[in-house]
């Protein structure tokens, strides 16, 4: 017997299809997984901004409750298919009211179900008033990653020539741990950084034509990290301060995820 059932007489609803239903479950699972990942990012950002655990839980729960409330509104405003049998309409509206009540209950209880989640993530809360990272500390952090920088005598520019512009793309909530973040980025992308330095760094054929001059500079590690994290903020701080071709060359050589997504 087929999994597909014939449509009810007089109904404009599509026939039930088990394959389509399984696809819906897969899609729902994907949305749930992405929501969990995104919620973790929100908690991390709130902690970096100095928001306490209880307040962070409140903020996240209010966003989640608002999403459920939006679903409630959409469901409550739905109507039975045009021309449906009156008995079908009665059942439809009763089902809508039942789903609406369940959604309201979920929205009401969201605050209690998220309580304690921020603390469980154990992200350190940034104290208020943290100054911008000292340029010397950032250069020292970059220099500790020799696979990402060229030897001092081979570099095109004095160290730190572009550091002020690069650090302008670091947000205040990131100040406290940015040096550590930079080193973690360099370790995570070590192979890519080694390949970049070899293929485009000082002494390479592309660099011999006067291009790719940023590659090998210690502050370029900051530029690459920002290129991956906040590419549009980096671009906006760069424009009007430095030559666009320098950043364009670096973006071409590094091929960040934003560039790949445009292909």
TORSEVO-553951 format. One record per residue (C-alpha): x, y negated, z; residue in one letter; residue number from 1; chain. Coordinates in steps of 0.1 Angstrom, whole numbers, plus 5000, padded with zeros to 4 digits. Layout:
BEGIN
c1  c2  c3  pami  filum  marlo
X  Y  Z  a  NUM  A
...
! end
This chain:
BEGIN
c1  c2  c3  pami  filum  marlo
5000  5000  5000  x  1  A
5014  4966  4991  x  2  A
5024  4942  5018  x  3  A
5006  4914  5000  x  4  A
4969  4910  5009  x  5  A
4943  4895  4987  x  6  A
4930  4860  4994  x  7  A
4898  4856  5014  x  8  A
4869  4848  4992  x  9  A
4864  4810  4991  x  10  A
4898  4802  5006  x  11  A
4925  4783  4988  x  12  A
4952  4797  5011  x  13  A
4980  4817  4994  x  14  A
4981  4854  4999  x  15  A
5002  4867  5028  x  16  A
5036  4878  5016  x  17  A
5059  4897  5040  x  18  A
5090  4888  5021  x  19  A
5082  4851  5022  x  20  A
5075  4854  5060  x  21  A
5109  4870  5065  x  22  A
5125  4841  5046  x  23  A
5106  4817  5069  x  24  A
5120  4835  5100  x  25  A
5155  4832  5086  x  26  A
5150  4795  5079  x  27  A
5137  4789  5114  x  28  A
5166  4807  5129  x  29  A
5190  4785  5109  x  30  A
5173  4754  5122  x  31  A
5175  4766  5158  x  32  A
5212  4774  5154  x  33  A
5219  4740  5139  x  34  A
5199  4723  5167  x  35  A
5219  4740  5194  x  36  A
5252  4729  5177  x  37  A
5239  4693  5173  x  38  A
5227  4692  5209  x  39  A
5262  4701  5220  x  40  A
5276  4673  5199  x  41  A
5251  4649  5215  x  42  A
5262  4660  5250  x  43  A
5299  4655  5241  x  44  A
5292  4620  5228  x  45  A
5272  4610  5258  x  46  A
5299  4623  5282  x  47  A
5325  4604  5262  x  48  A
5304  4572  5265  x  49  A
5303  4576  5303  x  50  A
5267  4589  5306  x  51  A
5262  4611  5337  x  52  A
5248  4646  5334  x  53  A
5213  4639  5347  x  54  A
5209  4609  5324  x  55  A
5222  4629  5295  x  56  A
5197  4657  5302  x  57  A
5169  4631  5303  x  58  A
5180  4615  5270  x  59  A
5182  4649  5252  x  60  A
5149  4661  5267  x  61  A
5131  4630  5256  x  62  A
5144  4634  5220  x  63  A
5133  4671  5220  x  64  A
5099  4663  5235  x  65  A
5094  4636  5209  x  66  A
5101  4661  5181  x  67  A
5075  4685  5196  x  68  A
5051  4656  5199  x  69  A
5056  4648  5162  x  70  A
5047  4684  5154  x  71  A
5016  4681  5176  x  72  A
5005  4650  5156  x  73  A
5011  4667  5123  x  74  A
4992  4699  5133  x  75  A
4963  4680  5149  x  76  A
4957  4660  5117  x  77  A
4956  4690  5095  x  78  A
4923  4701  5080  x  79  A
4908  4733  5066  x  80  A
4911  4739  5029  x  81  A
4886  4719  5009  x  82  A
4855  4739  5002  x  83  A
4861  4766  5028  x  84  A
4832  4784  5044  x  85  A
4819  4766  5076  x  86  A
4827  4796  5097  x  87  A
4863  4795  5084  x  88  A
4864  4758  5092  x  89  A
4853  4764  5128  x  90  A
4880  4790  5132  x  91  A
4906  4767  5116  x  92  A
4898  4739  5140  x  93  A
4898  4762  5170  x  94  A
4932  4775  5160  x  95  A
4945  4739  5155  x  96  A
4933  4730  5190  x  97  A
4949  4761  5205  x  98  A
4983  4753  5188  x  99  A
4980  4717  5198  x  100  A
4975  4727  5235  x  101  A
5006  4749  5233  x  102  A
5027  4722  5217  x  103  A
5016  4697  5244  x  104  A
5026  4722  5271  x  105  A
5060  4726  5254  x  106  A
5065  4688  5252  x  107  A
5055  4684  5289  x  108  A
5079  4711  5301  x  109  A
5109  4702  5279  x  110  A
5123  4679  5306  x  111  A
5126  4708  5331  x  112  A
5139  4733  5307  x  113  A
5169  4711  5297  x  114  A
5178  4701  5333  x  115  A
5213  4712  5341  x  116  A
5224  4717  5305  x  117  A
5248  4688  5305  x  118  A
5266  4700  5336  x  119  A
5268  4735  5321  x  120  A
5288  4721  5291  x  121  A
5313  4707  5315  x  122  A
5324  4678  5293  x  123  A
5344  4653  5313  x  124  A
5326  4619  5317  x  125  A
5346  4589  5305  x  126  A
5350  4562  5331  x  127  A
5338  4527  5320  x  128  A
5362  4501  5308  x  129  A
5388  4523  5293  x  130  A
5413  4502  5272  x  131  A
5422  4511  5236  x  132  A
5450  4537  5234  x  133  A
5484  4521  5234  x  134  A
5501  4523  5199  x  135  A
5533  4536  5214  x  136  A
5514  4566  5230  x  137  A
5496  4574  5197  x  138  A
5529  4572  5177  x  139  A
5545  4595  5203  x  140  A
5516  4619  5200  x  141  A
5520  4620  5162  x  142  A
5558  4624  5164  x  143  A
5553  4655  5185  x  144  A
5538  4672  5155  x  145  A
5568  4673  5131  x  146  A
5549  4693  5105  x  147  A
5527  4663  5099  x  148  A
5554  4636  5096  x  149  A
5585  4630  5074  x  150  A
5620  4626  5088  x  151  A
5625  4590  5100  x  152  A
5650  4581  5072  x  153  A
5627  4593  5045  x  154  A
5596  4573  5053  x  155  A
5583  4546  5030  x  156  A
5572  4521  5057  x  157  A
5583  4511  5092  x  158  A
5566  4533  5118  x  159  A
5532  4520  5128  x  160  A
5528  4497  5098  x  161  A
5491  4508  5093  x  162  A
5484  4518  5129  x  163  A
5463  4488  5139  x  164  A
5439  4494  5110  x  165  A
5437  4531  5117  x  166  A
5430  4526  5154  x  167  A
5402  4502  5145  x  168  A
5383  4532  5134  x  169  A
5386  4549  5169  x  170  A
5354  4543  5189  x  171  A
5356  4530  5225  x  172  A
5341  4563  5238  x  173  A
5371  4581  5223  x  174  A
5398  4560  5239  x  175  A
5404  4581  5270  x  176  A
5414  4613  5252  x  177  A
5423  4602  5217  x  178  A
5460  4611  5219  x  179  A
5451  4646  5229  x  180  A
5424  4647  5202  x  181  A
5450  4637  5176  x  182  A
5474  4665  5187  x  183  A
5446  4691  5186  x  184  A
5437  4679  5151  x  185  A
5473  4683  5140  x  186  A
5475  4718  5155  x  187  A
5442  4729  5140  x  188  A
5452  4717  5105  x  189  A
5489  4725  5107  x  190  A
5490  4745  5074  x  191  A
5471  4718  5055  x  192  A
5494  4691  5069  x  193  A
5525  4711  5060  x  194  A
5513  4716  5025  x  195  A
5503  4679  5022  x  196  A
5538  4668  5033  x  197  A
5555  4693  5009  x  198  A
5534  4685  4979  x  199  A
5530  4647  4982  x  200  A
5555  4635  5008  x  201  A
5587  4616  5003  x  202  A
5609  4632  4977  x  203  A
5580  4650  4960  x  204  A
5573  4644  4923  x  205  A
5541  4625  4929  x  206  A
5558  4602  4954  x  207  A
5586  4595  4929  x  208  A
5561  4574  4909  x  209  A
5555  4551  4939  x  210  A
5522  4567  4949  x  211  A
5511  4586  4981  x  212  A
5533  4563  5002  x  213  A
5512  4568  5033  x  214  A
5520  4605  5034  x  215  A
5547  4613  5060  x  216  A
5540  4582  5082  x  217  A
5532  4591  5118  x  218  A
5501  4568  5118  x  219  A
5488  4587  5088  x  220  A
5479  4615  5112  x  221  A
5454  4590  5127  x  222  A
5441  4581  5093  x  223  A
5435  4617  5083  x  224  A
5418  4626  5116  x  225  A
5395  4596  5112  x  226  A
5390  4605  5075  x  227  A
5376  4639  5087  x  228  A
5356  4625  5117  x  229  A
5343  4591  5107  x  230  A
5351  4586  5070  x  231  A
5327  4557  5064  x  232  A
5339  4538  5095  x  233  A
5375  4543  5084  x  234  A
5367  4530  5049  x  235  A
5349  4500  5062  x  236  A
5378  4490  5086  x  237  A
5404  4496  5058  x  238  A
5387  4474  5032  x  239  A
5400  4439  5033  x  240  A
5429  4449  5055  x  241  A
5450  4472  5034  x  242  A
5454  4482  4997  x  243  A
5425  4505  4987  x  244  A
5448  4525  4965  x  245  A
5468  4537  4995  x  246  A
5437  4552  5011  x  247  A
5424  4565  4977  x  248  A
5457  4584  4971  x  249  A
5456  4599  5006  x  250  A
5420  4609  5002  x  251  A
5427  4626  4969  x  252  A
5457  4645  4983  x  253  A
5439  4656  5015  x  254  A
5405  4663  5000  x  255  A
5384  4658  5031  x  256  A
5350  4675  5035  x  257  A
5332  4643  5025  x  258  A
5351  4643  4991  x  259  A
5344  4680  4986  x  260  A
5307  4675  4993  x  261  A
5305  4649  4964  x  262  A
5319  4673  4938  x  263  A
! end
